[in-house]
Each structure stands twice: as C-alpha cells, then as structure tokens.
Amino acid sequence: MLEVPTIVPALIAFGGLVIAIATYVLNRASRNEQSWRTSEDTVRRVRQKLKGDRSELQVIAQRDQAKHLYDDKVPLLVKPGWIPQRPLPLSRLALHWQVPDDADRAIEMARSRTTRYWPRGRELQDRYHEVIRRLESPDEELFFDGSSYRLLDVAPRQYRSDDDKPVLIFTQGWYFDNLDTSDVLSYETAFLVLRKADRISPLRRRNPLRGRYRLWLGDPFDFKRRCAIPGVNTLTIRRGEPAPTFILHRRSASLAQHQGVTHVTPAGEFQPENLSGLASDGDLNLWRNICREYGEELLDIKQARGQPLGLRRDNVMVDTIAGLNRAEQSGSVEVYYLGIGLDPLSWKPEILTVAIFEPAAFDEIFADIVDKNEEGELVFGDSETRTGIRFTEYNIDHWARIGRMLTAGQACLRLAWYHRDFLRLTGD
C-alpha cells in the first residue's frame, strides 16, 4: 500500500510520454501529407490517373453508389422517371428556362472547399481549371470558359402533367464553373485513391467516394451547390442491311478532359450558339445543339469560337444544319430522347439521345465525313470505306464496357439495344 503513491507519478509520466510521441507522429504525418498534397508532382500524378486509370475510378464509383444505378449495364445514377420506359421523340422533352439569380456565392463556397487538394500558383490561382491550365497548357481554342446551360432540376413537381412529359429546368452557367464545382469530384476521388496507394496518412483510410467535398455536396441529385452543365450525347445510327451501323469517336490524348476514351458521336456540352455571351432561352434547343456538333465532329467544321453562326457566315455549317433540319422534318432522321443520368464519378448530368438516319439522308448529309477532327478520330467498322460498326449485340458488348467508353456512351448503346424493336433496328 505504501508503494502506490510512487507508482502513480511513474504511470502519469509514462502516459504523458506516450501522448507526446503520438502527437509528434501525428503532426509529422500531417506535415508530410500537406507537403505531398500540395506538391505539383502529386497534382500531375492525380491528373494522369484520371487520364490513364479512369476505369478503376469508375468501378469504385459505381460499386459505392450501386443503389442509384439504372442497372449494371447502364452505369448512370438516376432517380425514378429519369429514364423513360421507352424512347420518346425529342419533341416530347420540355426545356424550361429560369431567369438567373445570384449564384456566385454558392459557386464560390463550392470552390473554396477544393483548394486544399493542390498548391497555389504564384498569383494565388487555385481554381481547378486554373490548375489544369497552369500545369498542362491545354489548347486554348478548345479549353475556354464558354457560356453554357446549367441544369437546375429534372421533372420538378410543379411542371408535371398528366402525360408525364419529361421536363428539364435550366439557367445560365459557365464551363469553368462546371469544371471547378462538378468535374473536380473526379479529381478528389483520384486524389484519395493515389493517397492510399502512396500510404500517405495510413491511419486515415478514407473511402475515395467519401471525400470532404463530395460529402459537403451530399445529394448527387441536388444541383443547388454546384454548377452542373449537362453533356448532350447522341448515338448516330444509319439504317441498312444486313444490319444498321453506328459510328463512335475516340477522344484525343491531348484534350484536357476524358482523354483517349471512346464515346458516341456527336457529343458535347449543352451550350448556346454564341459561347461568348450569356446563355439564354433563345437557343435552349437540344436539336440545334446536336446539329452543330454533327458539323464539328463528323465534318470537322471549326467551332464558332464564341461568335454567332450568322456573323461567321460559315456556308458549310449553314448547309449542314439546313440538311439536317430537312431530314428531321421529312422523317428521314428520327431523334429520340433516351433519358438523363449522372456520371457516377463526376456527377455530371448526361442527356442521352439516339438519331436514326435513313441511308440516303445520311449519305447525302455526311458525304464528306472525316476520319479525324479537332478532338480525336472517328471509329468505323471499316475505316477505308468509312462504313459504320454493325449494330449487333456482340459489337455493343465489345464497345460498351468500363475502360473502353465513357459511361454516357455505354448508356446510349445499351438503351438503344434494349429498345431495338421499338426503334425498328434489326441486329444479328
């Protein structure tokens, strides 16, 4: 009993030593992590992982959010009603415009929660798009802050009608706001995967889909805290025998986003004709957006670069759009809305469509179809004759897989195959 008082101080001293050692170790680990996190080399490696190992990241994202997937072959996050039971004529889709409010505060709050993932530049440039520009020097003609349509809601209750006509609500947005507050989610996940691989802060085993920014956003289907610019993805099919054919697009490795992967064509951001001005309801039209993308991707007509088409007086583009409009009005091309979903990794909204051409209309409009364009190269079944890939289950299984194609492209191919009878598409 008399020895107890002498033991207690020793135990207290030992406990203090343990705490001191633990504090030192944790502080050192924290300094090491901060140094690793803010290294330009780390940023480059994370960006390279996004380019080279996106399939691994998609597997993680899909597995973690499986409850929101449409199914295991249509790898997009959806809510009930986002993908209709069968394809709808594009004219059935209603687009509503909401007058822009002061969204700058929400966007800046979102940006402020991502800057911890990279070093600041000399001029304190710490937005995601500025980091990309500073470290990778992408082509400024392709990488610029174009006016865009920002998605606010899908089929809100006040717009619903008896026939359940799909409704999308838009307002004005900017491309770089989308990169900084939505696409940066991909970077965050790649960062956390790389941190685990490098055994940085081994005591903090954070799920790559539980990054601080993604957790702050919370609900993937809530677009209030971020700028979500939808992609417009069109699977192009040419009717014919013995089977319809389709064309794909392999994106260039030099692009700032989604390098080296395959996608349906045409595809692009939902943007107005005049990229230099504010997006408005005057050009809120998916078909016009698709027509411009046809000119750029299949015929390699240069983009407007922010100038209204009428001012550019590009006769080739004007003629192409006129030909597409005539084909659409005569029924020589049928355009269907397949639905909308979110990419599991970036939570980017993806509008899914399919355009089915009669052979004569396709051959006339795309008589000068190219094999390469500014953003990559077209993928044919026969590159010499520029004949499309046969629309068969085998070919769809071959192309529509993780690692080979973007999720929106997979969804377009799978949904078109699911509905091949309704769309009057025969395949082997």
N, C-alpha and C positions, 0 to 999 in steps of 0.2 A: 504493500500500500504506500510505503514511503517513497518508492521509486517512480510512481505515476507522474508526479509533477515534473520530474526530469525528462520523462519520455515525451510529454505533450509538446514542449518547445521544439524538440527534435522533429516531431511529426509536422508541426507547423512550418518549420524551416524547410523540410523536405517538400511539403506541398507547395510552398512558395517557389522553390527551385523548379518544380515540375511546371508550374504555371508560367514562370519566366521563360523556360525553354520552349514551351508550347507557343507562347506569344511570339518569341523570336522566330520560330519556324514558320508560323502563320504569316507574320509580317514579311519575312523573306519570300515566302511563296507568293504573297500578294504583290510584292515589288517585281518578282520575276514574271508574274502573269501580266502586270501592267506593261512591263518592258516588251514582252512577247506580243501583247495585243496591239501596241502602238508602233510596232515595227513595220516599215514599208515592205520588208520581205514577207512578213506574215500576210499583209494585205494582198500582195501579189499571189501568194500561195493559195489564199482563200478564193480569190478570183479564178485562179487556174483550176481549182477543184470544181467550181461552178461550171467551168467550160468542159473539163475532161471527165468529171465523175458525177454529172447531174443525175444519171440513172440511179446511183446509190442513194443520193439525197431524195429522189422521188420515192424510192422504196420505203425509206424511213417515214416520209410524209404521208404516204398512202396507208402504211401499216398503222400509224399513230391516229389517223383520222378515218379509219375504215367505216365507222358508223355513218359518216356523211357521204360516202361514195355512192354513185348511182348503181354501179355493180363492179365486179373485179375486172371487167374489160373496158368499161367507160370510166377512166380514172379521174373523174372530176367530183368536187364537193358540190352537192345540190341540196335544195330544200324541196319538199313536196310541190309538184306542179311546175318546177323549173324546166323539166324536160317533158314535153307533151307525149301523150300516149301514141301519137303518130305524127309524122311531119306535117307542118302547116304551111300553106302558101305564105311567102314572105309578107304579102299584103295584109295578112291577118295579125301580124305583130304590130302593136301600137307603141310608138315612141312619144313620150311626153317631155316637154321642156319646163324646167323650173328656173325662175329668174335667180341668178347667182346672188348669194348673200356673202357676208364677210367670213370666208373660210380660212383666211390667212392664219388666224390664231390657232385653229385646230391643226393645220398643216405644220406650223412651227413647233407646236407641242410634240407632234409625232417625230419631227426631225431631231428634236433635242434629245430624244431617247435612243438614238442610234449612234451618236458621235463617239461613244466610248469604244466602238469597235475598230477605229483606225486612227492614225496620227493626223494631227492638224498640219496643213500646209503653211508656208511662210506667211501667207496672207489670211491665215485662220480659215481657209476654205475647208469646211468639214462636212459638207453635204455629200451624199453618196455619189451623185452624178459628177460632182467636182473631183472626188477622189478618183473615179474612173477616168475622167478627162486628164487629170494631172499625171497619173501613173501609166496610162495606156495610150494616150493621144489618139482616140478613135477618129475616124473620118468625120470632120465637122459638117460635111454635107449630109451625112446620114445621122449624125448624133447632135441634135439641136432641140431646143425647147419649143416644140410645136404646140399650137393651140389644139386642144383635144376635148372630147366629150367625156365628162366624169359621170360614172354611174352612181346614182343615189339610192335606188330601190328597185326591186323586182316585184311586180304584181301587188302593190300595196292595196289594202282592202278598199279604200275609197274609189279606186279605179276599176274594181272588178264588176263584171256584168254577168248576165245570165249564161252567155255562151263561153264564159271563162277565157275571153280573149287575152293573150299574153300582153303585159304592159311593162315597159321599162322606162324609168324616170332618169333624166339626165340634167346636168348643168354644165357650166363652163369649167374646164380644167386645163392643166398644162402637163406636158410629157415628163418633164423633170420632177414635178411634184409626185407623179406616179412612181418614178424610179426611187425617189427619196423616202417614200412612205409606204409603198406596197412591195415593189420588187426587192427592196432591201431585206425583206423577210428571207429570201433565198440566201442572201449573204450571211445573215445571222445564223441560219442553220448550218451552212458550210463552215462558218467560223467555229461553232461549237463542236462539230464533228472533228475538225482538224485539231482543236484544243485537246480533245480526248485522245486522239492519236498521238499527239506530241507529249502526252502525260503532263500537261500543264495543270496545276492545282488538282492533283489526283483525289483530294478529299471532296471535291465538288463535282459529283457525277451528274451534271445536269442533262436531262433529256434534250436532244437537239431541237425538238419541237416545243420546248418549254423555255425558250429564250426570253429575256426580260421584255423585249419589245413585243414579241408575239403575245406574251401573257398580258401585257398592258392593253393591246388591242382587244383581246378577249374573244369576241364572237366573230368568226370569219365572214359572216353574212351581214355584219353591220359596217356600212361604209362611211359613217359619220366622222371617224377619227383619221381617215386616210383618204388619199386621192386614188381612186380605182378607175383606170382607163381600160375599157374592155378591148380585147382583141376581136377582130372580125375574121372568122376562119371559114373558108369556102372550099369544100371538096368539089372539084370540077370533074364531071363525068361526061363522056361522049358515048351516046348510044351507038350500037353497032353489033355486027355478028363476027364470030360466034359468041362474043361477049362484049359488054360495054367496057370501056377503058377509062382510066384516070391517070392524072399527072401529079407528081409530087415536086417538092422544092427542097434542095439541100442547101442550108444556110452557110455562108462563107465563114471560115475560121477567123477572119479579120474583123467581124462585127463586134459591137460592144455587148450584145445580148444574144443568148441562145446560139452560140457558135457551133458549127459543124453538125447540127442535128437536122433531121428531115421533118418536113411539115407538109400539110396540104397547101395548095395554091389556088387562088391568091389568098394572102393573109396579111393583116396589118392592123395598126391601131385604128380605133374609131375616131376620125378627125375630120374637120371641115375642109373644104377645098382650099380655102385661104388659111394656111397654117400660121401666118404672121399676125392675124387679127384674133379677136376674141371669138371663140366658138359660139354659135347662136343657133336658134331653132330654124334658121333659114336653110341650113344644109344638113339638118338632122334626118338623114336618109341613108339607110343601110345599102340599098341597091346602088346609089350613086357612089358610095364608098367602095363597094365591090368592083364597080366598073373602072374606077381609077386604078385600083390595084391590078385588075386584069391588064390594063395598059402598061403598067410598070413592070409586072413580073413575067407575063407571057410574051410581051412585045418589046420590053426594055425601053419604054418611053420614059424619059427622065422625069423625075418628080417635079411638082410645081415649085418646090423650094420656097414655099411661103407666099407665092404670088397667085392671084386668082387666075383660073384657067383662061378666062376671057381676055385677060391682059397679055397672057403668054402667046395666045393665038397659035397654039400647037395643033396644026391641022391633023396630024396623025392621031393624037389623042381625041380630038373632037370627032373624027370619023369613026374611031373605035367605039367611043361611047354611043354615038348615033346608031352604029350597027348592033350593039348590044341592046339598046332600047328597042329597036325594031324587032329583034329576035324575041325579046321578052313580051312585047305587045302581041306578037303573032303566035306565041306559044311555042316557038322554035327552041326556046330555053325555058325551063321550069325551075324556079328558085324556091326552095323550101327552108323554113326555119326548123332546125332540129332541137333547139333548146339553148340553155345557158348554164354554165357551171363555173366553179373556181378551180384554178390550178392548185393542187394540194400544197405545193412548196411555197409559191409566192402569193397565193390567194388572189391571183389576178383573174378578173371575170373574163370568160371566153364565150363569145356568141358563136354558135355553131350553125352553119348553113350548108346546103348542097345545091349546086347548079347543074342541071342535066340538059345537055345540048343534043339537038338533032344533028346528025352527021354533016349535012350540007351547011347548016348555020355555023357550026364550029369550024369547019374547013374554010369557010369564007372569011369569018372574022379573024381567025388566027392563021391565015395563010402564011404569014411571016413569023410564025412562032420561033422564039430563040432557044438556044440551049443554055445560055448564061445571061445573067442580068447583074445589076449593081450589088445585089445582096447574096448571090450564090449561083447555083445552077439547077436547071430543071432535070427531073428524073423521069425517064421514059422507059417503056418496056423494050423499045428498040430505038437506041439513040441515033442510029443512022437515018432511019425514016421518020423519027420523032413520033412514033406511034406510042400511045399510052400503055400503061400497065393494065393487064386484063383484070376486070372486076370479078375476082373469084375468091372463095374462102381461103384458099392456100395463100394467095398474094396478100390478102388482108392480114392473115395471121403472121405472115413474114414481116410486113412493114409496121403493123400496129402493135408494137411492143416497147416496153421500157428500154431506154438506151438508144433506140433507133429513131424514135419520133416523139415530138412534143405531145403532151397529154391532150391538148385540144385537137390535134390531128388524129390521135388514136380514137378520140370520141367521135369525130366526124365519120371516120371509116367504119367504126363498129355500128353506129346508129344507122348509117345508110345500109349496111348489110342486114341489120335486124329488120329494116323496113323495105327490103328489096322488092317484095311482092307489091306492096302499096305503091312504090315508086316505079314499078314496071321495069325493073332491072333484072335481067336474067344472068346467072353466072353458073360456072361449072361446079 
